Amino acid sequence: MVPGEAGSVSLRDVVVDPRPGRAASVSYRLTRQQVVDAVLDGRRDRAEVCDAQPELRRVATHHASPLSEPCPICGSDDLGVVTFAFGPGLPNGGRCVTDIREMQRLRRRGRPTRGYRVEVCAACWWNHLRETFPISEGSRGRRLLG
């Protein structure tokens, strides 16, 4: 799959079925903007937000899907997104999900699993949670669209 290629689906584009009564996706876009504004206005130090932990740095270096926007802190084009899954039977630190097939396998497990997308800049190590979303609600499951 080539990012941005017409008709291609990347892991960062996976959406879940938004039917009422189901777990929802949560966007952290507004919180992100508040943090960025605080850094740009001098109310927060850049070192406070460019603090990716070693494991997140490793995962971002090897598995991040590139984003088409620059880093909001340093302006670099090295901004990417990584996806982690958390739930029963997965490692305490979560599992890095690197492709659609792995996401589908997690869904088919039939156990409650939640996904977390984190943006990370490989130039300054800015990182911020972009969104959380249900991968599976358990035995009822939830269909991934994409």
CYANA upper distance limits for C-alpha pairs under 8 A (distance plus 0.5 A):
  1 MET  CA      5 GLU  CA      8.10
  1 MET  CA      8 SER  CA      6.71
  1 MET  CA      9 VAL  CA      8.02
  1 MET  CA     10 SER  CA      7.93
  2 VAL  CA      8 SER  CA      7.50
  3 PRO  CA      8 SER  CA      7.71
  3 PRO  CA     10 SER  CA      7.34
  3 PRO  CA     66 PRO  CA      8.41
  4 GLY  CA      8 SER  CA      7.56
  9 VAL  CA     13 ASP  CA      6.79
  9 VAL  CA     14 VAL  CA      7.91
  9 VAL  CA    146 GLY  CA      7.02
 10 SER  CA     14 VAL  CA      7.46
 10 SER  CA     99 ASP  CA      8.07
 10 SER  CA    100 ILE  CA      7.79
 11 LEU  CA     65 SER  CA      8.37
 11 LEU  CA     83 THR  CA      8.47
 11 LEU  CA     98 THR  CA      7.90
 11 LEU  CA     99 ASP  CA      6.33
 11 LEU  CA    100 ILE  CA      6.22
 12 ARG  CA     65 SER  CA      7.75
 12 ARG  CA     81 VAL  CA      7.76
 12 ARG  CA     83 THR  CA      8.30
 12 ARG  CA    117 ARG  CA      8.33
 13 ASP  CA    146 GLY  CA      7.40
 14 VAL  CA    144 LEU  CA      7.44
 14 VAL  CA    145 LEU  CA      6.77
 14 VAL  CA    146 GLY  CA      5.60
 15 VAL  CA    144 LEU  CA      6.67
 15 VAL  CA    145 LEU  CA      5.81
 15 VAL  CA    146 GLY  CA      6.59
 16 VAL  CA     25 SER  CA      8.23
 16 VAL  CA    133 PHE  CA      8.04
 16 VAL  CA    134 PRO  CA      7.78
 16 VAL  CA    135 ILE  CA      8.16
 16 VAL  CA    142 ARG  CA      7.80
 16 VAL  CA    143 ARG  CA      6.97
 16 VAL  CA    144 LEU  CA      5.30
 16 VAL  CA    145 LEU  CA      6.02
 17 ASP  CA    142 ARG  CA      7.42
 17 ASP  CA    143 ARG  CA      6.56
 17 ASP  CA    144 LEU  CA      6.87
 17 ASP  CA    145 LEU  CA      6.99
 18 PRO  CA     22 ARG  CA      7.59
 18 PRO  CA     24 ALA  CA      7.20
 23 ALA  CA    133 PHE  CA      8.27
 23 ALA  CA    134 PRO  CA      6.74
 23 ALA  CA    137 GLU  CA      7.96
 24 ALA  CA    133 PHE  CA      6.77
 24 ALA  CA    134 PRO  CA      7.19
 25 SER  CA    131 GLU  CA      7.36
 25 SER  CA    132 THR  CA      6.05
 25 SER  CA    133 PHE  CA      4.64
 25 SER  CA    134 PRO  CA      7.14
 26 VAL  CA    131 GLU  CA      5.85
 26 VAL  CA    132 THR  CA      5.71
 26 VAL  CA    133 PHE  CA      6.88
 27 SER  CA    130 ARG  CA      6.55
 27 SER  CA    131 GLU  CA      4.89
 27 SER  CA    132 THR  CA      7.26
 28 TYR  CA     32 ARG  CA      6.61
 28 TYR  CA    129 LEU  CA      6.98
 28 TYR  CA    130 ARG  CA      5.65
 28 TYR  CA    131 GLU  CA      6.04
 29 ARG  CA     33 GLN  CA      6.78
 29 ARG  CA    130 ARG  CA      6.80
 29 ARG  CA    131 GLU  CA      8.37
 30 LEU  CA     34 GLN  CA      6.82
 31 THR  CA     35 VAL  CA      6.85
 32 ARG  CA     36 VAL  CA      6.70
 32 ARG  CA    128 HIS  CA      7.27
 32 ARG  CA    129 LEU  CA      8.35
 32 ARG  CA    130 ARG  CA      8.14
 33 GLN  CA     37 ASP  CA      6.48
 34 GLN  CA     38 ALA  CA      6.63
 35 VAL  CA     39 VAL  CA      6.88
 35 VAL  CA     44 ARG  CA      8.40
 36 VAL  CA     40 LEU  CA      6.69
 36 VAL  CA     72 PRO  CA      7.18
 36 VAL  CA     73 ILE  CA      7.39
 37 ASP  CA     41 ASP  CA      6.41
 38 ALA  CA     42 GLY  CA      6.59
 38 ALA  CA     43 ARG  CA      5.41
 38 ALA  CA     44 ARG  CA      5.88
 39 VAL  CA     43 ARG  CA      6.39
 39 VAL  CA     44 ARG  CA      5.21
 39 VAL  CA     45 ASP  CA      6.48
 39 VAL  CA     46 ARG  CA      6.56
 39 VAL  CA     73 ILE  CA      8.22
 40 LEU  CA     73 ILE  CA      8.25
 44 ARG  CA     48 GLU  CA      7.53
 45 ASP  CA     49 VAL  CA      7.88
 46 ARG  CA     50 CYS  CA      6.53
 46 ARG  CA     73 ILE  CA      8.20
 47 ALA  CA     51 ASP  CA      6.84
 49 VAL  CA    126 TRP  CA      6.15
 49 VAL  CA    127 ASN  CA      7.30
 50 CYS  CA    124 CYS  CA      6.39
 50 CYS  CA    125 TRP  CA      5.17
 50 CYS  CA    126 TRP  CA      4.34
 50 CYS  CA    127 ASN  CA      6.95
 51 ASP  CA    125 TRP  CA      6.40
 51 ASP  CA    126 TRP  CA      6.82
 51 ASP  CA    127 ASN  CA      7.68
 52 ALA  CA     56 LEU  CA      6.53
 52 ALA  CA     57 ARG  CA      6.61
 52 ALA  CA    120 VAL  CA      8.10
 52 ALA  CA    125 TRP  CA      5.79
 52 ALA  CA    126 TRP  CA      6.99
 52 ALA  CA    127 ASN  CA      6.47
 53 GLN  CA     57 ARG  CA      6.71
 54 PRO  CA     58 ARG  CA      6.71
 55 GLU  CA     59 VAL  CA      6.67
 56 LEU  CA     60 ALA  CA      6.42
 57 ARG  CA     61 THR  CA      6.50
 57 ARG  CA    120 VAL  CA      8.38
 57 ARG  CA    122 ALA  CA      7.88
 57 ARG  CA    125 TRP  CA      7.82
 58 ARG  CA     62 HIS  CA      6.88
 59 VAL  CA     63 HIS  CA      6.01
 59 VAL  CA     64 ALA  CA      7.47
 59 VAL  CA     82 VAL  CA      7.91
 59 VAL  CA     96 CYS  CA      8.03
 60 ALA  CA     64 ALA  CA      5.17
 60 ALA  CA     80 GLY  CA      7.67
 60 ALA  CA     81 VAL  CA      7.85
 60 ALA  CA     82 VAL  CA      6.81
 60 ALA  CA    120 VAL  CA      7.05
 60 ALA  CA    122 ALA  CA      7.65
 61 THR  CA    122 ALA  CA      7.27
 63 HIS  CA     82 VAL  CA      7.20
 63 HIS  CA     98 THR  CA      6.84
 64 ALA  CA     80 GLY  CA      5.63
 64 ALA  CA     81 VAL  CA      5.56
 64 ALA  CA     82 VAL  CA      5.35
 64 ALA  CA    120 VAL  CA      8.49
 65 SER  CA     80 GLY  CA      5.67
 65 SER  CA     81 VAL  CA      5.77
 65 SER  CA     82 VAL  CA      7.04
 66 PRO  CA     78 ASP  CA      7.75
 66 PRO  CA     79 LEU  CA      6.62
 66 PRO  CA     80 GLY  CA      4.65
 66 PRO  CA     81 VAL  CA      6.98
 67 LEU  CA     79 LEU  CA      6.27
 67 LEU  CA     80 GLY  CA      5.52
 67 LEU  CA     81 VAL  CA      7.36
 68 SER  CA     77 ASP  CA      8.28
 68 SER  CA     79 LEU  CA      8.46
 69 GLU  CA     77 ASP  CA      7.45
 69 GLU  CA     79 LEU  CA      7.62
 70 PRO  CA     75 GLY  CA      5.62
 70 PRO  CA     76 SER  CA      5.89
 70 PRO  CA     77 ASP  CA      5.25
 70 PRO  CA     78 ASP  CA      7.65
 70 PRO  CA     79 LEU  CA      6.61
 71 CYS  CA     75 GLY  CA      5.16
 71 CYS  CA     76 SER  CA      5.75
 71 CYS  CA     77 ASP  CA      6.90
 71 CYS  CA     78 ASP  CA      7.53
 71 CYS  CA     79 LEU  CA      5.91
 71 CYS  CA    121 CYS  CA      6.69
 71 CYS  CA    126 TRP  CA      8.19
 73 ILE  CA    124 CYS  CA      8.43
 73 ILE  CA    126 TRP  CA      7.55
 74 CYS  CA    123 ALA  CA      8.25
 74 CYS  CA    124 CYS  CA      7.17
 76 SER  CA    121 CYS  CA      8.06
 76 SER  CA    123 ALA  CA      7.05
 78 ASP  CA    121 CYS  CA      5.93
 78 ASP  CA    122 ALA  CA      5.89
 78 ASP  CA    123 ALA  CA      6.65
 79 LEU  CA    119 GLU  CA      7.34
 79 LEU  CA    120 VAL  CA      6.21
 79 LEU  CA    121 CYS  CA      4.78
 79 LEU  CA    122 ALA  CA      6.99
 80 GLY  CA    119 GLU  CA      6.05
 80 GLY  CA    120 VAL  CA      5.97
 80 GLY  CA    121 CYS  CA      6.79
 80 GLY  CA    122 ALA  CA      8.35
 81 VAL  CA    117 ARG  CA      6.89
 81 VAL  CA    118 VAL  CA      5.94
 81 VAL  CA    119 GLU  CA      4.74
 81 VAL  CA    120 VAL  CA      6.53
 82 VAL  CA     96 CYS  CA      7.84
 82 VAL  CA     97 VAL  CA      8.16
 82 VAL  CA     98 THR  CA      8.29
 82 VAL  CA    117 ARG  CA      6.12
 82 VAL  CA    118 VAL  CA      5.88
 82 VAL  CA    119 GLU  CA      6.94
 82 VAL  CA    120 VAL  CA      8.10
 83 THR  CA     96 CYS  CA      6.35
 83 THR  CA     97 VAL  CA      5.93
 83 THR  CA     98 THR  CA      7.67
 83 THR  CA    115 GLY  CA      7.13
 83 THR  CA    116 TYR  CA      6.03
 83 THR  CA    117 ARG  CA      4.94
 83 THR  CA    118 VAL  CA      6.90
 84 PHE  CA     94 GLY  CA      6.43
 84 PHE  CA     95 ARG  CA      5.79
 84 PHE  CA     96 CYS  CA      4.91
 84 PHE  CA     97 VAL  CA      6.02
 84 PHE  CA    115 GLY  CA      6.10
 84 PHE  CA    116 TYR  CA      5.65
 84 PHE  CA    117 ARG  CA      6.99
 85 ALA  CA     90 LEU  CA      8.35
 85 ALA  CA     94 GLY  CA      5.86
 85 ALA  CA     95 ARG  CA      5.63
 85 ALA  CA     96 CYS  CA      6.94
 85 ALA  CA     97 VAL  CA      7.15
 85 ALA  CA    113 THR  CA      7.03
 85 ALA  CA    114 ARG  CA      6.12
 85 ALA  CA    115 GLY  CA      4.99
 85 ALA  CA    116 TYR  CA      6.84
 85 ALA  CA    135 ILE  CA      8.41
 86 PHE  CA     90 LEU  CA      6.76
 86 PHE  CA     91 PRO  CA      8.14
 86 PHE  CA     92 ASN  CA      8.12
 86 PHE  CA     93 GLY  CA      8.20
 86 PHE  CA     94 GLY  CA      5.26
 86 PHE  CA     95 ARG  CA      7.17
 86 PHE  CA    113 THR  CA      6.15
 86 PHE  CA    114 ARG  CA      5.91
 86 PHE  CA    115 GLY  CA      6.97
 87 GLY  CA     94 GLY  CA      8.12
 87 GLY  CA    111 ARG  CA      7.88
 87 GLY  CA    112 PRO  CA      6.47
 87 GLY  CA    113 THR  CA      5.00
 87 GLY  CA    114 ARG  CA      6.91
 88 PRO  CA    111 ARG  CA      7.30
 88 PRO  CA    112 PRO  CA      7.47
 88 PRO  CA    113 THR  CA      7.76
 90 LEU  CA     94 GLY  CA      6.61
 90 LEU  CA     95 ARG  CA      7.11
 91 PRO  CA     95 ARG  CA      6.92
 97 VAL  CA    102 GLU  CA      6.73
 97 VAL  CA    103 MET  CA      6.94
 98 THR  CA    102 GLU  CA      7.43
 99 ASP  CA    103 MET  CA      7.06
100 ILE  CA    104 GLN  CA      6.68
101 ARG  CA    105 ARG  CA      6.72
102 GLU  CA    106 LEU  CA      6.76
103 MET  CA    107 ARG  CA      6.83
103 MET  CA    135 ILE  CA      7.87
104 GLN  CA    108 ARG  CA      6.74
104 GLN  CA    144 LEU  CA      8.34
105 ARG  CA    109 ARG  CA      6.93
106 LEU  CA    110 GLY  CA      8.34
106 LEU  CA    113 THR  CA      7.91
106 LEU  CA    135 ILE  CA      7.70
106 LEU  CA    136 SER  CA      8.00
107 ARG  CA    111 ARG  CA      8.10
107 ARG  CA    113 THR  CA      7.96
107 ARG  CA    135 ILE  CA      6.16
107 ARG  CA    136 SER  CA      5.47
107 ARG  CA    141 GLY  CA      7.15
107 ARG  CA    142 ARG  CA      7.90
108 ARG  CA    136 SER  CA      8.29
108 ARG  CA    141 GLY  CA      7.92
109 ARG  CA    138 GLY  CA      8.34
110 GLY  CA    136 SER  CA      7.25
110 GLY  CA    137 GLU  CA      7.96
110 GLY  CA    138 GLY  CA      5.03
110 GLY  CA    139 SER  CA      5.02
110 GLY  CA    140 ARG  CA      7.73
110 GLY  CA    141 GLY  CA      6.58
111 ARG  CA    136 SER  CA      7.02
111 ARG  CA    137 GLU  CA      7.10
111 ARG  CA    138 GLY  CA      4.40
111 ARG  CA    139 SER  CA      6.73
111 ARG  CA    141 GLY  CA      8.38
112 PRO  CA    135 ILE  CA      8.08
112 PRO  CA    136 SER  CA      5.67
112 PRO  CA    137 GLU  CA      4.93
112 PRO  CA    138 GLY  CA      4.63
112 PRO  CA    139 SER  CA      8.35
112 PRO  CA    141 GLY  CA      8.47
113 THR  CA    134 PRO  CA      6.80
113 THR  CA    135 ILE  CA      5.83
113 THR  CA    136 SER  CA      5.57
113 THR  CA    137 GLU  CA      6.99
113 THR  CA    138 GLY  CA      7.80
114 ARG  CA    132 THR  CA      7.46
114 ARG  CA    133 PHE  CA      6.25
114 ARG  CA    134 PRO  CA      4.99
114 ARG  CA    135 ILE  CA      5.69
114 ARG  CA    136 SER  CA      7.37
115 GLY  CA    132 THR  CA      5.98
115 GLY  CA    133 PHE  CA      5.60
115 GLY  CA    134 PRO  CA      6.43
115 GLY  CA    135 ILE  CA      6.45
116 TYR  CA    129 LEU  CA      7.67
116 TYR  CA    130 ARG  CA      8.16
116 TYR  CA    131 GLU  CA      6.43
116 TYR  CA    132 THR  CA      4.98
116 TYR  CA    133 PHE  CA      7.07
117 ARG  CA    129 LEU  CA      6.55
117 ARG  CA    130 ARG  CA      6.00
117 ARG  CA    131 GLU  CA      5.92
117 ARG  CA    132 THR  CA      6.87
118 VAL  CA    127 ASN  CA      7.16
118 VAL  CA    128 HIS  CA      6.07
118 VAL  CA    129 LEU  CA      4.86
118 VAL  CA    130 ARG  CA      5.88
118 VAL  CA    131 GLU  CA      7.83
119 GLU  CA    126 TRP  CA      8.35
119 GLU  CA    127 ASN  CA      5.85
119 GLU  CA    128 HIS  CA      5.94
119 GLU  CA    129 LEU  CA      6.86
119 GLU  CA    130 ARG  CA      6.88
120 VAL  CA    125 TRP  CA      6.59
120 VAL  CA    126 TRP  CA      6.07
120 VAL  CA    127 ASN  CA      4.85
120 VAL  CA    128 HIS  CA      7.35
121 CYS  CA    125 TRP  CA      5.35
121 CYS  CA    126 TRP  CA      5.68
121 CYS  CA    127 ASN  CA      7.05
122 ALA  CA    126 TRP  CA      8.33
134 PRO  CA    142 ARG  CA      8.19
135 ILE  CA    141 GLY  CA      8.49
135 ILE  CA    142 ARG  CA      7.35
135 ILE  CA    144 LEU  CA      7.97
136 SER  CA    140 ARG  CA      8.35
136 SER  CA    141 GLY  CA      5.25
136 SER  CA    142 ARG  CA      5.70
136 SER  CA    143 ARG  CA      8.41
137 GLU  CA    141 GLY  CA      5.46
137 GLU  CA    142 ARG  CA      6.68
